[in-house]
C-alpha cells in the first residue's frame, strides 16, 4: 500500500446503508474515499484490512471539494459503504493464449463481457475463479499471505514447467509454478484444476502432475481433472481432439488409484474426476463420501451425485422448511430442459418424481448445441436460439411440452433472465407460446418447482436473488470452461 499523495486512487461511494456508521458520519453517495490512516486504498482487500480495526482515520472528499478527516471508532464493524467498482480496482485480464481457451473458440458478435479473459487472483477468493498465477507479482503473493486470502484456486494443468509454457503460450508460465511453493509455505489453502488435453497432459504426464500436487496437501485441498471443451469454432487454433470412452476409463482408473493412496495417507481423496468422465466412460458416479464435501462442485465434480441425493432426500420428505411442498398442487404435464450430457440422469430422476407424485407428468428434453457445436453438451452453454428452434420443431411435429417448461438457472446470465445470445426469457416464452420457469441449482429446488407452479413462478421472478453471487453451479446446468463469463460444464 502506498502513502496518500498526488496520484491517489480515489474510490467513489455509490451507496450508504441507512443507520450504518457511514450514514451517522454524514457520508453520501458521490463522496470520494482518499485514504485510510494515510495509506492509499488499492482495492477492496486494502479497504477491508484497513477498516478491520478498533479505530482508524479516513480521509474523504465531499462533492464540493472539501476534505473531511474522520476519526472512526468502529470496533471492526462494517461502515455500510458500497463503492462504484465492487473490486475497487480494474479487473486483471489474462495474459496467456492457452491452447484450450474456450473464449478463443467463440463466434464473433456476442456481448463484450463474454470475450473478457479474467485471471485475477482477487476473484479467485471472492468468486471462486481459477487463476494461472502468470500475471501475479511477488507483491500480489505478499498481499494474499498478509490478508489471509483463501482458498486460492489455481489452474495448474501440468507441473512440467516447459509443457506449461507450451499449453499457456506464455514463457513465464513455468516459472509461475514457484508461487505455489510460497503459498504452501505460508499455509494458504489452495485448490487446483487440470484441463486435460488428449496427447498433451494426459497419461504419464497426468500421473506426474497429480504426484507433484499431492506433495502440497493438505494446503492444496483438492484437484479437479476436467476434459477440454471443444466448440466448432477452432479454425486456426491448436489442433485438439476429444476423448473416447477408452480414454475416460483410463483417466478414471488413474484418479481412483491416487484417491485410494492419498486417502490412506492424509484422509483426503484429493484428486477428482469431473462428472463428464464418468458419463463418457459409462460408469456410475462415485458415492457422496468420495467427494470430500463436494469441494470441487463448481468445477463440475459431483454435481450429478449431489443432485441425485437431494432429489431422493426431497422425495423422502427432507429439505429445509418451505423448500419442498408437502404435496403437489394438482395434475400437470411439464417439460424439464437440459443438455445432452445430463439427459439420462434427469430422465431417471423424473421417473422417480412421477412415481412419488403420479399427478405430475414430467418429460425431459435435451437441447442439442447447434450454436457452439454438438461436442458441447452442457446445459449452461445452450443459447436461446437453439432452445427456441428445437422446441418449435417438436411442437410442429405434434410433441406435447405441457403447460410449462423448466430451465436450469445456469442457462442465464447471472441474476438476469438473458441467455448467452441475449435472447430473453420472455422472448423465448412468446416464440414458444408456453410459460417458462427458471429453476435453482439443487435437487430441492427442482422438486419444488415441479410440485408447485406458484412457487416456481415466484422463484423465476426472484431469479438472481436465490442464486449464489456469480453462480457457477447448477447440478443439471454445470461449471467449467476457464475464462468465460459463466463457466458451465454439466
RAJOSUL-V7329 format. One record per residue. N is the residue number from 1. OMEGA is omega in whole degrees, 0 to 359 (NA if undefined). NEAR is the number of other ideal C-beta (glycine too) atoms within 8 Angstrom. Layout:
# RAJOSUL-V7329
n = [N | N]
omega = [OMEGA | OMEGA]
near = [NEAR | NEAR]
This chain:
# RAJOSUL-V7329
n = [1 | 2 | 3 | 4 | 5 | 6 | 7 | 8 | 9 | 10 | 11 | 12 | 13 | 14 | 15 | 16 | 17 | 18 | 19 | 20 | 21 | 22 | 23 | 24 | 25 | 26 | 27 | 28 | 29 | 30 | 31 | 32 | 33 | 34 | 35 | 36 | 37 | 38 | 39 | 40 | 41 | 42 | 43 | 44 | 45 | 46 | 47 | 48 | 49 | 50 | 51 | 52 | 53 | 54 | 55 | 56 | 57 | 58 | 59 | 60 | 61 | 62 | 63 | 64 | 65 | 66 | 67 | 68 | 69 | 70 | 71 | 72 | 73 | 74 | 75 | 76 | 77 | 78 | 79 | 80 | 81 | 82 | 83 | 84 | 85 | 86 | 87 | 88 | 89 | 90 | 91 | 92 | 93 | 94 | 95 | 96 | 97 | 98 | 99 | 100 | 101 | 102 | 103 | 104 | 105 | 106 | 107 | 108 | 109 | 110 | 111 | 112 | 113 | 114 | 115 | 116 | 117 | 118 | 119 | 120 | 121 | 122 | 123 | 124 | 125 | 126 | 127 | 128 | 129 | 130 | 131 | 132 | 133 | 134 | 135 | 136 | 137 | 138 | 139 | 140 | 141 | 142 | 143 | 144 | 145 | 146 | 147 | 148 | 149 | 150 | 151 | 152 | 153 | 154 | 155 | 156 | 157 | 158 | 159 | 160 | 161 | 162 | 163 | 164 | 165 | 166 | 167 | 168 | 169 | 170 | 171 | 172 | 173 | 174 | 175 | 176 | 177 | 178 | 179 | 180 | 181 | 182 | 183 | 184 | 185 | 186 | 187 | 188 | 189 | 190 | 191 | 192 | 193 | 194 | 195 | 196 | 197 | 198 | 199 | 200 | 201 | 202 | 203 | 204 | 205 | 206 | 207 | 208 | 209 | 210 | 211 | 212 | 213 | 214 | 215 | 216 | 217 | 218 | 219 | 220 | 221 | 222 | 223 | 224 | 225 | 226 | 227 | 228 | 229 | 230 | 231 | 232 | 233 | 234 | 235 | 236 | 237 | 238 | 239 | 240 | 241 | 242 | 243 | 244 | 245 | 246 | 247 | 248 | 249 | 250 | 251 | 252 | 253 | 254 | 255 | 256 | 257 | 258 | 259 | 260 | 261 | 262 | 263 | 264 | 265 | 266 | 267 | 268 | 269 | 270 | 271 | 272 | 273 | 274 | 275 | 276 | 277 | 278 | 279 | 280 | 281 | 282 | 283 | 284 | 285 | 286 | 287 | 288 | 289 | 290 | 291 | 292 | 293 | 294 | 295 | 296 | 297 | 298 | 299 | 300 | 301 | 302 | 303 | 304 | 305 | 306 | 307 | 308 | 309 | 310 | 311 | 312 | 313 | 314 | 315 | 316 | 317 | 318 | 319 | 320 | 321 | 322 | 323 | 324 | 325 | 326 | 327 | 328 | 329 | 330 | 331 | 332 | 333 | 334 | 335 | 336 | 337 | 338 | 339 | 340 | 341 | 342 | 343 | 344 | 345 | 346 | 347 | 348 | 349 | 350 | 351 | 352 | 353 | 354 | 355 | 356 | 357 | 358 | 359 | 360 | 361 | 362 | 363 | 364 | 365 | 366 | 367 | 368 | 369 | 370 | 371 | 372 | 373 | 374 | 375 | 376 | 377 | 378 | 379 | 380 | 381 | 382 | 383 | 384 | 385 | 386 | 387 | 388 | 389 | 390 | 391 | 392 | 393 | 394 | 395 | 396 | 397 | 398 | 399 | 400 | 401 | 402 | 403 | 404 | 405 | 406 | 407 | 408 | 409 | 410 | 411 | 412 | 413 | 414 | 415 | 416 | 417 | 418 | 419 | 420 | 421 | 422 | 423 | 424 | 425 | 426 | 427 | 428 | 429 | 430 | 431 | 432 | 433 | 434 | 435 | 436 | 437 | 438 | 439 | 440 | 441 | 442 | 443 | 444 | 445 | 446 | 447 | 448 | 449 | 450 | 451 | 452 | 453 | 454 | 455 | 456 | 457 | 458 | 459 | 460 | 461 | 462 | 463 | 464 | 465 | 466 | 467 | 468 | 469 | 470 | 471 | 472 | 473 | 474 | 475 | 476 | 477 | 478 | 479 | 480 | 481 | 482 | 483 | 484 | 485 | 486 | 487 | 488 | 489 | 490]
omega = [182 | 176 | 178 | 182 | 190 | 183 | 187 | 166 | 181 | 185 | 184 | 177 | 180 | 180 | 176 | 183 | 179 | 178 | 180 | 177 | 179 | 178 | 180 | 180 | 180 | 177 | 185 | 173 | 183 | 176 | 181 | 173 | 182 | 182 | 173 | 185 | 177 | 182 | 178 | 179 | 182 | 183 | 185 | 181 | 172 | 182 | 181 | 182 | 185 | 180 | 179 | 179 | 183 | 182 | 179 | 180 | 180 | 177 | 184 | 175 | 180 | 184 | 181 | 178 | 179 | 178 | 177 | 172 | 187 | 174 | 190 | 173 | 187 | 185 | 181 | 180 | 179 | 183 | 180 | 181 | 172 | 183 | 183 | 176 | 185 | 179 | 184 | 181 | 176 | 176 | 179 | 181 | 183 | 179 | 184 | 174 | 187 | 181 | 183 | 188 | 181 | 182 | 178 | 182 | 181 | 179 | 176 | 172 | 177 | 184 | 190 | 185 | 180 | 181 | 180 | 178 | 180 | 176 | 190 | 183 | 180 | 177 | 175 | 180 | 186 | 190 | 179 | 179 | 176 | 183 | 184 | 182 | 187 | 180 | 178 | 177 | 176 | 178 | 177 | 178 | 178 | 182 | 177 | 181 | 182 | 183 | 180 | 179 | 181 | 355 | 173 | 182 | 191 | 172 | 186 | 178 | 175 | 175 | 174 | 185 | 182 | 180 | 179 | 175 | 180 | 184 | 181 | 183 | 181 | 185 | 178 | 187 | 178 | 179 | 182 | 179 | 180 | 179 | 175 | 179 | 180 | 179 | 179 | 180 | 179 | 180 | 181 | 178 | 182 | 167 | 182 | 178 | 174 | 170 | 187 | 179 | 186 | 178 | 183 | 181 | 177 | 177 | 182 | 180 | 176 | 177 | 182 | 181 | 178 | 181 | 182 | 179 | 180 | 179 | 180 | 178 | 4 | 176 | 169 | 189 | 185 | 175 | 176 | 176 | 183 | 179 | 178 | 176 | 185 | 175 | 179 | 182 | 184 | 179 | 178 | 180 | 181 | 182 | 178 | 178 | 181 | 180 | 177 | 176 | 179 | 178 | 182 | 178 | 180 | 179 | 180 | 180 | 178 | 183 | 182 | 175 | 178 | 178 | 180 | 180 | 185 | 177 | 178 | 184 | 187 | 176 | 177 | 172 | 166 | 185 | 188 | 174 | 176 | 186 | 182 | 182 | 181 | 178 | 180 | 181 | 183 | 177 | 178 | 177 | 177 | 175 | 186 | 185 | 183 | 185 | 177 | 179 | 179 | 183 | 180 | 183 | 184 | 177 | 177 | 182 | 176 | 183 | 182 | 174 | 181 | 178 | 180 | 181 | 181 | 178 | 181 | 176 | 178 | 179 | 180 | 178 | 180 | 181 | 180 | 179 | 178 | 180 | 184 | 179 | 179 | 179 | 179 | 185 | 177 | 181 | 181 | 170 | 178 | 184 | 177 | 182 | 179 | 173 | 182 | 186 | 187 | 186 | 182 | 181 | 179 | 179 | 179 | 179 | 178 | 177 | 180 | 180 | 180 | 177 | 179 | 181 | 185 | 180 | 178 | 174 | 185 | 174 | 178 | 182 | 177 | 178 | 177 | 183 | 176 | 184 | 181 | 184 | 188 | 177 | 174 | 190 | 184 | 181 | 187 | 179 | 175 | 180 | 178 | 183 | 176 | 179 | 183 | 184 | 185 | 178 | 176 | 179 | 178 | 179 | 182 | 178 | 178 | 181 | 180 | 175 | 180 | 183 | 180 | 174 | 178 | 183 | 178 | 183 | 182 | 178 | 190 | 172 | 188 | 177 | 181 | 179 | 184 | 176 | 180 | 182 | 175 | 169 | 183 | 178 | 182 | 176 | 177 | 179 | 181 | 182 | 184 | 182 | 179 | 177 | 178 | 177 | 175 | 187 | 180 | 198 | 184 | 182 | 178 | 178 | 180 | 180 | 180 | 181 | 179 | 186 | 190 | 182 | 181 | 176 | 180 | 179 | 179 | 180 | 177 | 179 | 181 | 186 | 185 | 180 | 184 | 175 | 176 | 178 | 181 | 187 | 173 | 185 | 170 | 190 | 172 | 174 | 164 | 179 | 168 | 199 | 186 | 172 | 182 | 179 | 176 | 191 | 189 | 181 | 190 | NA]
near = [7 | 7 | 6 | 10 | 7 | 3 | 3 | 9 | 8 | 8 | 12 | 10 | 17 | 7 | 7 | 13 | 10 | 5 | 6 | 12 | 11 | 12 | 12 | 7 | 8 | 6 | 11 | 9 | 7 | 7 | 12 | 10 | 16 | 10 | 12 | 14 | 7 | 8 | 12 | 12 | 14 | 10 | 10 | 12 | 11 | 14 | 13 | 9 | 9 | 13 | 12 | 6 | 8 | 6 | 7 | 10 | 10 | 10 | 14 | 12 | 11 | 10 | 6 | 4 | 6 | 6 | 9 | 9 | 7 | 9 | 6 | 11 | 6 | 13 | 5 | 7 | 6 | 7 | 11 | 10 | 12 | 8 | 12 | 6 | 8 | 6 | 12 | 13 | 10 | 5 | 9 | 8 | 8 | 10 | 7 | 13 | 8 | 11 | 12 | 11 | 12 | 12 | 11 | 8 | 12 | 11 | 6 | 3 | 3 | 10 | 5 | 5 | 6 | 11 | 8 | 10 | 10 | 11 | 13 | 11 | 13 | 12 | 12 | 15 | 10 | 8 | 7 | 9 | 9 | 11 | 14 | 14 | 11 | 13 | 8 | 10 | 5 | 5 | 6 | 9 | 12 | 8 | 10 | 14 | 11 | 7 | 9 | 6 | 11 | 9 | 10 | 15 | 13 | 14 | 11 | 13 | 11 | 11 | 10 | 10 | 10 | 7 | 11 | 15 | 13 | 8 | 15 | 13 | 9 | 11 | 4 | 8 | 15 | 10 | 7 | 12 | 12 | 7 | 10 | 13 | 7 | 10 | 14 | 12 | 6 | 7 | 6 | 14 | 9 | 16 | 15 | 13 | 15 | 14 | 11 | 13 | 12 | 11 | 5 | 10 | 12 | 12 | 6 | 5 | 12 | 14 | 9 | 10 | 15 | 13 | 9 | 8 | 14 | 12 | 6 | 9 | 12 | 6 | 11 | 15 | 13 | 13 | 15 | 16 | 13 | 14 | 12 | 10 | 12 | 11 | 12 | 6 | 9 | 9 | 4 | 3 | 9 | 5 | 4 | 13 | 6 | 8 | 9 | 7 | 8 | 6 | 11 | 15 | 10 | 10 | 15 | 13 | 8 | 11 | 14 | 9 | 8 | 13 | 13 | 8 | 8 | 14 | 11 | 5 | 5 | 8 | 3 | 11 | 10 | 16 | 15 | 17 | 13 | 15 | 16 | 13 | 14 | 13 | 9 | 12 | 10 | 5 | 7 | 4 | 9 | 9 | 5 | 9 | 4 | 9 | 16 | 11 | 4 | 9 | 9 | 15 | 12 | 8 | 13 | 15 | 13 | 14 | 16 | 13 | 13 | 15 | 15 | 12 | 10 | 14 | 14 | 10 | 11 | 15 | 10 | 6 | 6 | 7 | 9 | 5 | 3 | 3 | 9 | 11 | 9 | 3 | 6 | 11 | 9 | 5 | 4 | 12 | 8 | 15 | 13 | 14 | 13 | 13 | 17 | 10 | 12 | 15 | 11 | 7 | 11 | 12 | 9 | 8 | 13 | 12 | 8 | 11 | 14 | 11 | 6 | 6 | 10 | 5 | 7 | 13 | 8 | 11 | 12 | 11 | 12 | 9 | 14 | 8 | 15 | 7 | 11 | 11 | 11 | 8 | 9 | 11 | 8 | 15 | 19 | 17 | 11 | 15 | 13 | 13 | 9 | 13 | 15 | 12 | 9 | 10 | 13 | 10 | 8 | 10 | 10 | 6 | 6 | 5 | 6 | 6 | 13 | 12 | 8 | 12 | 16 | 15 | 13 | 15 | 14 | 15 | 13 | 13 | 9 | 10 | 7 | 8 | 9 | 9 | 15 | 13 | 9 | 9 | 11 | 10 | 13 | 7 | 9 | 14 | 11 | 7 | 8 | 13 | 5 | 10 | 8 | 13 | 13 | 13 | 12 | 12 | 13 | 10 | 16 | 14 | 13 | 17 | 13 | 15 | 14 | 14 | 13 | 10 | 9 | 7 | 11 | 15 | 10 | 8 | 16 | 12 | 6 | 8 | 14 | 8 | 6 | 8 | 12 | 6 | 6 | 7 | 11 | 10 | 13 | 16 | 14 | 16 | 15 | 19 | 14 | 14 | 9 | 12 | 12 | 10 | 6 | 10 | 11 | 17 | 16 | 20]
